[in-house]
Amino acid sequence: MYKDMLVPLDGSELAEVVFPYAKELAGRLDLNVVLLNVCRPQESQLLPMHRAYVERVAELVLHQSEEVQGKLDTQQRRKNIEVRAEVVTGPPAEEILRYADKNNCDLILIATHGRSGISRWAMGSVADEVLRESKVPVWLVRAGIPQEIVYDKWPKRTMLVPLDGSQLGESVLAHVEALAKQRGAELVDVVLLRVCQPPVTSADYSEAETRLSWEKHVEQEQATAKRASEHYLSKVEQKLKGAGIRAQSVVLTGMPADVIIDYANKNPFNLIVMSTHGYSGVGRWYFGSIANKVLHGSSSPIFLVRPH
């Protein structure tokens, strides 16, 4: 279960795209929130302004979270939440990670854009470093996401969970279950997605080519992969249903990142839950691969889990 959420802010409107998520997650999941502003050493003279900013925002988020709690019935409301403002000095990514680790935060909610509005936090900057090193899940929200999938449109909640068949990929399932059950699994619809990559030409094909045309070979390989994927997802689906979570499975064919992005954009989801590791357990999905492409190609917020 999640108890404490860290929300880094840099003072920009783009970073504040996380506010609807902060208030909803805090209000509905009874999360304590820490709004963290990191003042770079060369800006130390502006420390009072940084503190005044996060303290004002903390009051706003607390008030909005209490409004969310007030809309819930008495049985759903379990405790008063706490929203704190913190200001530290140092390199932003390093201080965010240090604070999350030292204070046992359960997740980090962060925008993928920062001060300039041009350069991404997710590429070569703060969010990039946080994703690489964070020991807890990172929830990323892009600026300009469609209003219908913003989390303050709850109770409608839909999650897309791409899986690659590996144990590392399945590490996200515990988080899917926790997010769903912490505040009403009956209100969550989970879509499990498995993408089968088409076979590619290789030296091994020469033997098959003597018996079948390439098109027939591809057709058979795809049919076999689809059956295996359907069988695999069926087991995962039944496990989630056994935990009281509504789930369905979808198997598609193509290049994984492209298919996931296309499917998510055509069927907007409140959240995409993915692992940062895939098949090999060594190469990251996030850097230069599937999760990285999905992060930049989809408008849906993404909850990335780094397997331990």
VOPAGU-2260 file (C-alpha; in pm, 1 decimal, decimal comma):
REM VOPAGU-2260
SITE   aa  ch    i         X         Y         Z
SITE  MET   A    0       0,0       0,0       0,0
SITE  TYR   A    1     118,2     352,3     -76,6
SITE  LYS   A    2     145,2     596,9     212,1
SITE  ASP   A    3     386,1     876,4     118,6
SITE  MET   A    4     422,3    1049,2    -218,1
SITE  LEU   A    5     702,4    1285,1    -320,1
SITE  VAL   A    6     617,3    1560,4    -569,8
SITE  PRO   A    7     918,6    1759,3    -699,6
SITE  LEU   A    8     837,5    2110,0    -824,3
SITE  ASP   A    9    1059,3    2366,8    -992,9
SITE  GLY   A   10     819,7    2662,5    -977,3
SITE  SER   A   11     706,7    2644,3   -1340,5
SITE  GLU   A   12     351,0    2609,5   -1466,9
SITE  LEU   A   13     460,3    2309,5   -1672,5
SITE  ALA   A   14     577,2    2126,7   -1361,4
SITE  GLU   A   15     241,6    2204,1   -1198,2
SITE  VAL   A   16      65,3    1974,8   -1446,5
SITE  VAL   A   17      91,4    1716,7   -1165,2
SITE  PHE   A   18    -146,6    1906,7    -933,2
SITE  PRO   A   19    -469,2    1728,7   -1042,5
SITE  TYR   A   20    -293,3    1397,1    -980,2
SITE  ALA   A   21    -150,7    1502,2    -645,4
SITE  LYS   A   22    -487,7    1608,5    -505,5
SITE  GLU   A   23    -672,8    1302,8    -638,4
SITE  LEU   A   24    -411,5    1050,3    -527,9
SITE  ALA   A   25    -381,0    1213,6    -186,5
SITE  GLY   A   26    -756,0    1248,4    -136,0
SITE  ARG   A   27    -863,3     909,4    -266,2
SITE  LEU   A   28    -567,6     697,0    -157,6
SITE  ASP   A   29    -505,6     869,5     177,3
SITE  LEU   A   30    -150,2     958,0      75,0
SITE  ASN   A   31      67,0    1200,4     262,8
SITE  VAL   A   32     233,2    1440,7      18,9
SITE  VAL   A   33     570,0    1613,0      27,6
SITE  LEU   A   34     611,8    1898,6    -219,6
SITE  LEU   A   35     985,8    1927,5    -272,5
SITE  ASN   A   36    1156,4    2226,6    -427,9
SITE  VAL   A   37    1528,9    2196,9    -494,3
SITE  CYS   A   38    1719,6    2521,8    -497,7
SITE  ARG   A   39    2039,1    2505,6    -699,3
SITE  PRO   A   40    2346,5    2626,9    -505,8
SITE  GLN   A   41    2388,5    2928,6    -735,9
SITE  GLU   A   42    2030,5    3034,8    -647,8
SITE  SER   A   43    2071,2    3019,0    -268,9
SITE  GLN   A   44    1987,3    3388,4    -235,3
SITE  LEU   A   45    1639,2    3301,7    -367,2
SITE  LEU   A   46    1577,6    3041,6     -96,6
SITE  PRO   A   47    1303,8    3245,8      81,7
SITE  MET   A   48    1114,0    3278,9    -246,8
SITE  HIS   A   49    1142,1    2904,5    -309,2
SITE  ARG   A   50    1009,2    2830,0      38,6
SITE  ALA   A   51     719,4    3077,3       6,3
SITE  TYR   A   52     622,3    2915,8    -324,8
SITE  VAL   A   53     606,5    2554,1    -201,2
SITE  GLU   A   54     433,3    2653,6     122,4
SITE  ARG   A   55     161,3    2831,6     -76,2
SITE  VAL   A   56     125,7    2531,7    -307,9
SITE  ALA   A   57     111,3    2294,5      -9,3
SITE  GLU   A   58    -186,6    2483,9     131,4
SITE  LEU   A   59    -359,0    2467,8    -206,3
SITE  VAL   A   60    -298,9    2093,5    -255,5
SITE  LEU   A   61    -411,8    2017,4     100,8
SITE  HIS   A   62    -732,9    2215,0      53,3
SITE  GLN   A   63    -806,0    2044,8    -279,4
SITE  SER   A   64    -726,3    1699,5    -137,4
SITE  GLU   A   65    -964,0    1759,0     152,6
SITE  GLU   A   66   -1232,2    1856,5     -98,6
SITE  VAL   A   67   -1176,2    1523,6    -274,9
SITE  GLN   A   68   -1201,7    1338,7      57,5
SITE  GLY   A   69   -1521,2    1529,7     136,6
SITE  LYS   A   70   -1689,0    1386,8    -172,7
SITE  LEU   A   71   -1625,7    1031,0     -56,8
SITE  ASP   A   72   -1868,0     848,0     167,4
SITE  THR   A   73   -1784,6     809,6     535,7
SITE  GLN   A   74   -1664,1     450,5     500,0
SITE  GLN   A   75   -1412,1     549,1     232,6
SITE  ARG   A   76   -1255,0     823,8     442,2
SITE  ARG   A   77    -995,0     667,5     666,6
SITE  LYS   A   78    -758,9     938,4     789,5
SITE  ASN   A   79    -659,0    1298,5     756,6
SITE  ILE   A   80    -382,8    1348,8     503,5
SITE  GLU   A   81     -73,8    1561,5     549,9
SITE  VAL   A   82      79,0    1787,9     285,0
SITE  ARG   A   83     424,5    1925,0     364,8
SITE  ALA   A   84     649,1    2176,2     188,7
SITE  GLU   A   85    1022,5    2111,5     181,9
SITE  VAL   A   86    1308,5    2309,8      27,2
SITE  VAL   A   87    1659,6    2170,8      -8,5
SITE  THR   A   88    1973,1    2294,9    -180,6
SITE  GLY   A   89    2183,6    2097,5    -426,5
SITE  PRO   A   90    2168,1    1924,1    -766,1
SITE  PRO   A   91    1794,3    1862,2    -830,2
SITE  ALA   A   92    1794,4    1494,1    -931,3
SITE  GLU   A   93    2042,4    1398,0    -661,5
SITE  GLU   A   94    1843,5    1574,9    -390,6
SITE  ILE   A   95    1512,7    1428,0    -507,4
SITE  LEU   A   96    1653,0    1075,9    -493,6
SITE  ARG   A   97    1820,8    1136,9    -157,7
SITE  TYR   A   98    1500,0    1273,1      -5,5
SITE  ALA   A   99    1287,8     985,5    -139,1
SITE  ASP   A  100    1532,0     728,6      -3,7
SITE  LYS   A  101    1591,3     892,4     333,7
SITE  ASN   A  102    1220,2     946,4     401,3
SITE  ASN   A  103    1096,2     610,6     267,0
SITE  CYS   A  104     867,8     763,2       4,0
SITE  ASP   A  105     652,5     506,7    -177,2
SITE  LEU   A  106     636,5     679,3    -514,4
SITE  ILE   A  107     750,7     992,0    -696,3
SITE  LEU   A  108     505,5    1201,0    -898,9
SITE  ILE   A  109     687,9    1424,2   -1147,2
SITE  ALA   A  110     624,5    1623,7   -1463,9
SITE  THR   A  111     823,1    1544,1   -1777,1
SITE  HIS   A  112     873,5    1913,9   -1851,2
SITE  GLY   A  113    1055,4    2174,3   -1645,1
SITE  ARG   A  114    1151,4    2538,2   -1639,8
SITE  SER   A  115    1214,9    2619,7   -2002,2
SITE  GLY   A  116     906,3    2458,8   -2150,5
SITE  ILE   A  117    1130,6    2340,9   -2433,8
SITE  SER   A  118    1379,7    2089,9   -2295,0
SITE  ARG   A  119    1229,7    1778,6   -2138,4
SITE  TRP   A  120    1304,3    1672,9   -1786,9
SITE  ALA   A  121    1277,6    1316,7   -1915,6
SITE  MET   A  122    1565,7    1355,8   -2160,6
SITE  GLY   A  123    1911,2    1412,4   -2017,5
SITE  SER   A  124    1788,4    1608,1   -1719,1
SITE  VAL   A  125    1612,9    1572,6   -1384,3
SITE  ALA   A  126    1337,2    1322,1   -1458,4
SITE  ASP   A  127    1581,8    1120,3   -1665,3
SITE  GLU   A  128    1818,8    1082,9   -1370,0
SITE  VAL   A  129    1535,2    1015,7   -1127,5
SITE  LEU   A  130    1404,0     736,5   -1349,0
SITE  ARG   A  131    1747,2     580,5   -1380,7
SITE  GLU   A  132    1820,2     569,3   -1009,6
SITE  SER   A  133    1489,6     568,8    -825,3
SITE  LYS   A  134    1423,2     270,7    -600,0
SITE  VAL   A  135    1050,0     343,9    -601,2
SITE  PRO   A  136     800,0     376,8    -888,2
SITE  VAL   A  137     796,9     704,5   -1079,8
SITE  TRP   A  138     467,7     845,6   -1205,5
SITE  LEU   A  139     531,0    1075,6   -1503,3
SITE  VAL   A  140     280,9    1330,0   -1633,2
SITE  ARG   A  141     324,9    1521,7   -1956,7
SITE  ALA   A  142     201,3    1873,6   -2015,5
SITE  GLY   A  143     -94,0    1903,4   -2251,0
SITE  ILE   A  144    -253,5    1566,0   -2176,7
SITE  PRO   A  145    -617,5    1529,9   -2290,5
SITE  GLN   A  146    -861,0    1650,6   -2026,9
SITE  GLU   A  147   -1068,5    1332,9   -2038,9
SITE  ILE   A  148    -785,2    1121,2   -1902,8
SITE  VAL   A  149    -669,6    1352,7   -1624,7
SITE  TYR   A  150    -707,4    1179,6   -1289,1
SITE  ASP   A  151    -944,8    1436,7   -1146,4
SITE  LYS   A  152   -1201,7    1280,5   -1381,3
SITE  TRP   A  153   -1221,1     982,3   -1145,1
SITE  PRO   A  154   -1396,5     752,7   -1060,6
SITE  LYS   A  155   -1352,6     646,0   -1423,2
SITE  ARG   A  156   -1009,1     483,3   -1422,7
SITE  THR   A  157    -851,1     273,8   -1694,8
SITE  MET   A  158    -501,8     124,7   -1687,1
SITE  LEU   A  159    -302,3     -13,8   -1977,8
SITE  VAL   A  160     -44,8    -272,6   -1873,7
SITE  PRO   A  161     194,4    -381,6   -2152,7
SITE  LEU   A  162     365,7    -711,8   -2070,6
SITE  ASP   A  163     649,1    -888,9   -2250,1
SITE  GLY   A  164     613,3   -1228,8   -2083,5
SITE  SER   A  165     913,7   -1188,1   -1854,7
SITE  GLN   A  166     920,2   -1197,5   -1475,9
SITE  LEU   A  167    1077,6    -852,7   -1476,8
SITE  GLY   A  168     790,7    -721,5   -1685,0
SITE  GLU   A  169     543,5    -877,8   -1442,2
SITE  SER   A  170     694,3    -682,5   -1153,6
SITE  VAL   A  171     437,6    -412,3   -1232,5
SITE  LEU   A  172     142,2    -636,2   -1143,6
SITE  ALA   A  173     180,9    -586,7    -768,9
SITE  HIS   A  174     159,9    -211,4    -827,7
SITE  VAL   A  175    -141,5    -247,6   -1056,5
SITE  GLU   A  176    -317,6    -444,6    -784,5
SITE  ALA   A  177    -218,6    -195,8    -513,7
SITE  LEU   A  178    -332,9     106,5    -714,4
SITE  ALA   A  179    -662,3     -60,6    -798,4
SITE  LYS   A  180    -743,3    -200,0    -454,9
SITE  GLN   A  181    -630,9      92,4    -242,9
SITE  ARG   A  182    -938,6     283,2    -344,4
SITE  GLY   A  183   -1205,9      62,1    -496,3
SITE  ALA   A  184   -1099,6    -208,2    -742,3
SITE  GLU   A  185   -1454,3    -217,5    -875,3
SITE  LEU   A  186   -1394,3     123,9   -1032,3
SITE  VAL   A  187   -1084,2      21,0   -1228,0
SITE  ASP   A  188   -1060,1    -144,0   -1568,8
SITE  VAL   A  189    -724,0    -301,2   -1654,3
SITE  VAL   A  190    -622,2    -386,2   -2010,1
SITE  LEU   A  191    -331,4    -630,1   -2044,0
SITE  LEU   A  192    -147,7    -584,6   -2373,3
SITE  ARG   A  193      98,9    -823,9   -2533,9
SITE  VAL   A  194     262,6    -727,2   -2863,7
SITE  CYS   A  195     397,6   -1004,7   -3085,0
SITE  GLN   A  196     684,8    -891,3   -3302,8
SITE  PRO   A  197     674,0   -1019,7   -3661,2
SITE  PRO   A  198     951,1   -1265,7   -3750,9
SITE  VAL   A  199    1249,2   -1123,9   -3934,8
SITE  THR   A  200    1463,4   -1275,4   -4206,4
SITE  SER   A  201    1766,9   -1460,8   -4076,1
SITE  ALA   A  202    2010,4   -1733,5   -4173,6
SITE  ASP   A  203    1787,3   -1981,9   -3993,7
SITE  TYR   A  204    1513,2   -1920,5   -4246,9
SITE  SER   A  205    1692,1   -2086,5   -4538,2
SITE  GLU   A  206    1583,5   -2431,7   -4423,7
SITE  ALA   A  207    1222,7   -2326,6   -4379,3
SITE  GLU   A  208    1227,4   -2153,7   -4715,3
SITE  THR   A  209    1272,8   -2486,2   -4891,3
SITE  ARG   A  210     934,2   -2594,4   -4763,6
SITE  LEU   A  211     726,4   -2281,1   -4728,2
SITE  SER   A  212     700,8   -1939,4   -4880,8
SITE  TRP   A  213     814,0   -1657,9   -4656,9
SITE  GLU   A  214     457,0   -1530,2   -4629,9
SITE  LYS   A  215     333,2   -1869,4   -4512,6
SITE  HIS   A  216     618,6   -1894,0   -4266,2
SITE  VAL   A  217     534,5   -1551,3   -4122,4
SITE  GLU   A  218     167,4   -1642,2   -4098,0
SITE  GLN   A  219     240,7   -1959,7   -3905,8
SITE  GLU   A  220     489,6   -1791,7   -3674,8
SITE  GLN   A  221     246,7   -1512,5   -3594,2
SITE  ALA   A  222     -36,0   -1757,4   -3527,1
SITE  THR   A  223     185,4   -1955,6   -3290,1
SITE  ALA   A  224     302,3   -1641,9   -3110,4
SITE  LYS   A  225     -53,8   -1514,3   -3079,1
SITE  ARG   A  226    -177,2   -1838,8   -2924,5
SITE  ALA   A  227     109,4   -1840,3   -2676,6
SITE  SER   A  228      47,2   -1475,4   -2588,4
SITE  GLU   A  229    -325,0   -1531,0   -2540,0
SITE  HIS   A  230    -252,1   -1826,1   -2311,8
SITE  TYR   A  231      -1,1   -1621,6   -2111,9
SITE  LEU   A  232    -228,1   -1318,7   -2073,4
SITE  SER   A  233    -520,2   -1540,9   -1979,9
SITE  LYS   A  234    -329,2   -1663,9   -1675,8
SITE  VAL   A  235    -236,9   -1309,3   -1573,4
SITE  GLU   A  236    -594,5   -1195,2   -1629,5
SITE  GLN   A  237    -733,2   -1471,2   -1408,9
SITE  LYS   A  238    -487,1   -1380,5   -1135,1
SITE  LEU   A  239    -607,3   -1019,0   -1136,0
SITE  LYS   A  240    -971,6   -1123,7   -1145,0
SITE  GLY   A  241    -904,3   -1351,8    -850,7
SITE  ALA   A  242    -790,6   -1040,1    -663,7
SITE  GLY   A  243   -1117,8    -867,2    -749,7
SITE  ILE   A  244    -986,0    -653,7   -1035,2
SITE  ARG   A  245   -1164,0    -624,1   -1368,2
SITE  ALA   A  246    -923,6    -717,0   -1646,8
SITE  GLN   A  247    -922,5    -800,4   -2015,4
SITE  SER   A  248    -650,2    -903,6   -2258,3
SITE  VAL   A  249    -547,0    -774,9   -2599,8
SITE  VAL   A  250    -287,2    -933,3   -2830,6
SITE  LEU   A  251    -157,1    -731,0   -3124,7
SITE  THR   A  252     120,6    -771,2   -3378,9
SITE  GLY   A  253     389,3    -523,6   -3475,5
SITE  MET   A  254     681,8    -333,0   -3330,6
SITE  PRO   A  255     609,0    -309,7   -2955,0
SITE  ALA   A  256     663,6      62,3   -2895,4
SITE  ASP   A  257     471,6     168,1   -3206,3
SITE  VAL   A  258     180,5     -63,5   -3127,6
SITE  ILE   A  259     158,1      42,1   -2763,3
SITE  ILE   A  260     163,5     412,3   -2855,9
SITE  ASP   A  261     -96,3     368,6   -3129,4
SITE  TYR   A  262    -326,2     163,5   -2907,5
SITE  ALA   A  263    -295,4     405,4   -2614,5
SITE  ASN   A  264    -359,1     710,4   -2831,8
SITE  LYS   A  265    -665,7     553,4   -2992,9
SITE  ASN   A  266    -797,4     432,9   -2656,8
SITE  PRO   A  267    -691,8     701,6   -2406,5
SITE  PHE   A  268    -599,7     557,2   -2067,3
SITE  ASN   A  269    -576,0     729,6   -1730,8
SITE  LEU   A  270    -248,8     548,2   -1675,4
SITE  ILE   A  271       3,0     323,0   -1851,7
SITE  VAL   A  272     187,6      95,4   -1608,1
SITE  MET   A  273     518,9     -42,1   -1736,8
SITE  SER   A  274     843,3    -194,5   -1619,6
SITE  THR   A  275    1172,3     -23,8   -1705,8
SITE  HIS   A  276    1324,6    -364,2   -1789,3
SITE  GLY   A  277    1225,0    -622,7   -2045,9
SITE  TYR   A  278    1330,4    -957,0   -2182,9
SITE  SER   A  279    1699,7    -963,3   -2106,2
SITE  GLY   A  280    1689,1    -829,7   -1754,1
SITE  VAL   A  281    2002,0    -635,7   -1845,9
SITE  GLY   A  282    1911,6    -388,3   -2118,5
SITE  ARG   A  283    1667,9    -120,1   -2001,7
SITE  TRP   A  284    1337,5     -71,4   -2172,1
SITE  TYR   A  285    1345,6     292,1   -2074,9
SITE  PHE   A  286    1667,2     410,0   -2234,8
SITE  GLY   A  287    1646,4     413,8   -2612,6
SITE  SER   A  288    1387,4     139,5   -2616,1
SITE  ILE   A  289    1021,5      63,0   -2558,8
SITE  ALA   A  290     933,7     252,6   -2241,0
SITE  ASN   A  291    1133,2     554,2   -2358,8
SITE  LYS   A  292     942,1     565,9   -2688,8
SITE  VAL   A  293     607,2     515,6   -2515,1
SITE  LEU   A  294     686,4     795,0   -2270,4
SITE  HIS   A  295     747,8    1041,0   -2553,8
SITE  GLY   A  296     487,9     910,9   -2798,6
SITE  SER   A  297     181,6     869,9   -2578,2
SITE  SER   A  298     -19,6    1145,1   -2414,3
SITE  SER   A  299    -124,2     919,5   -2124,9
SITE  PRO   A  300      57,9     948,3   -1790,3
SITE  ILE   A  301     302,2     662,9   -1727,5
SITE  PHE   A  302     379,7     476,6   -1405,7
SITE  LEU   A  303     726,5     325,1   -1445,8
SITE  VAL   A  304     850,5      53,0   -1212,5
SITE  ARG   A  305    1217,9     -35,5   -1187,1
SITE  PRO   A  306    1239,5    -402,1   -1077,3
SITE  HIS   A  307    1470,2    -471,1    -785,0
